[in-house]
Amino acid sequence: MSFPRQQARTRRFTLGVPRAFQISPDGRRVAFLRGRDGTDTATCLWVLDTGTGRERVVADPRAIGADDEDLPPEERARRERLRETGGGVVAYTVDEAFTRAAFTLSGRLYCVDLADADAAPRELPAAAPVVDPAISPRGDAVAYVSGGAVRVVGTDGAGDRALAEPDGENVVWGLAEFVAAEEMSRYRGLWWAPDGGSLLAARVDDSPVRRWTIADPAHPEAEPQTVAYPAAGTPNAEVRLAVLEAGGGADAGPPAPVWIDWDRAELPYLVRAGWTTGPDGTPTVVFSAQSRDQRTLSVFSADPGTGLVFATRRETDDVWVEIVPGVPDFTASGSPVWLGRPGGGPRRLYVGDRAVGPEDLYLRGIVDVDGELALCSASPAGRPGEVVLWLFDLRAGTGAQVEFPDAPEGGGVHSGRLRAGTLVVQRRDLSTDGVRTAVVAGAGTDNRRVVAEIASAAEVPDLPAPRVRFWAAGERGVPSALVLPSWYEEGSGPLPVLLDPYGGPHAQRVLAARSAFLTSQWFAEQGFAVVVADGRGTPGVGPEWEQEIHLDLAGPVLEDQVAALHDAAERFGCLDLGRVAIRGWSFGGYLAALAVLRRPDVFHAAVAGAPVTDWTLYDTHYTERYLGLPEEQEAAYRRSSLLEGWAEPNRPLLLIHGLADDNVVFAHTQRLSTALLAAGRAHSVLPLSGITHMASEETTAENLLLLQVEFLKGALRGGPEA
């Protein structure tokens, strides 16, 4: 089987990888999701007994008879924001005691007992379609969204009723609005109180948001899809919070909400929301909100009975305040745990106002707080391609890196979960295919030991191991990698070059893991020297590095790609600078088109997939963070636009775009194509019928790789004047 077909069938080798771990309060059981093999899209829910090391399936979509998915539109949209390409049980929630779990299949609600090895999942009589269910901490009820209403049903099947219903045509309760899910990594809109007596829920009113129409010309008989899309400079959805009492019977009307109000004119973005429990055991609402210019982020607590709100923390930045995963959180004693940059400088871990741990770590986020321990994701100073876990003792103010058991020498990319002293840690590295997962007991003690390994069922790529060289390129030390064909012999002559970046905010390509270079290695096997570079704006180096792109999304990122290319040619001597191509998707697609249009003296061909071409068409939260409001920063938008600033000569450019894309809409490619045509500049456009921003459909994903190689080889044949 060819690599393109294998990569497509396995959803980029993600099927069969264990993920979405949750740990019981005694640390003796671990729940997770995994398919039965590397091509199984019907993901199952499993439980591991850490005492025996035995795994068992607790929910199998095929056994339930619900493996043929028929998803409601709200669930499809939620998965699009999550970049979820699998099927079956893709998300689940568990109660506090780890006795029950809830999940959906094809818009229907299921509950399963985790403690009973013989129990089968039960469908609950909920109002379909069910979206994003959450089981109560007590395990006696499940809250969910249906028809824009927040509803609750008992796990015994009794008492289904609405807690909050839409009070307007464009009002939805309990779901995250577009920019929260797409840009803030907040995918939920409802949260149970720790005592299970009430719910915190978001009310989203999309009425102010402009409507866009997405149609598929291949199916003129189909109704166009109308979406609420908040483009830069236009109104956002209005978001409020309310506490809803969960008690009452099926005949009771919706309870009166207790509104949790803050200054939404100053801080309109709801970033995080949830609950904490004070030292006296009283549940308290906690949430954070951000200003429209994103230079202020404040944390609030609120009394769920009265709605009275108190400001507890405020962080500001002259450029923008980064939203960091996992904050705020709290220790068992109620002390707030935070990652921030008070006064600028490196991001630090704080307990209250006290900084904890070394200053030279690049802290990426808080993974879990377990009692007085905090598990954080970080990168060592000067090694942005490595992602490690650090375990901090918040009382002592000390910390240490978590080492993966029996790991080979060299860095890797790690993720994990921590609860009750049980640590689940995953590792990807350059010497191993796929993912390794270890379950460790006694984390944070001298009695730390591996109690189990969770196997991955993912397929092994039918591809030579990536042949990668890492270095820091140019004066700025751009993190870079060179990927060569497995068959290439040193000194045997120069190779045509392919740059394969993402190159933008919130994503890295130069990572210490094989999985990061599989596609690049396949392109190398086709006869290219592949250069991958993470220039300014990408994470891993430091906050100042990320903020270098403020008010200019074009200049710094393109300069760093050119610098990495020229440094590689001088350093390695096997690159033919007369034959240089570039490819990318999303921001990488923008960068690829930018390169061939602005620097045709360097780049001779480009493939741009789903590119942002006109930043006034992209969403508020992302675009305004970097470029400000269009009416206030016209020059920044012009600098960053692909619709002007072109240089000669004209180079081959292939634009690829899904017609159903609701993130980077097809209008981006259409506008660029129209402008190029008006200027008499030849180019090619490949529209993908029915494809969203994720081109994961098997046949499409396979053929896209093959067509890109064919296009690039043809464009580079004959050298720079071709």
Disulfide bonds with the S-S distance in Angstrom:
none
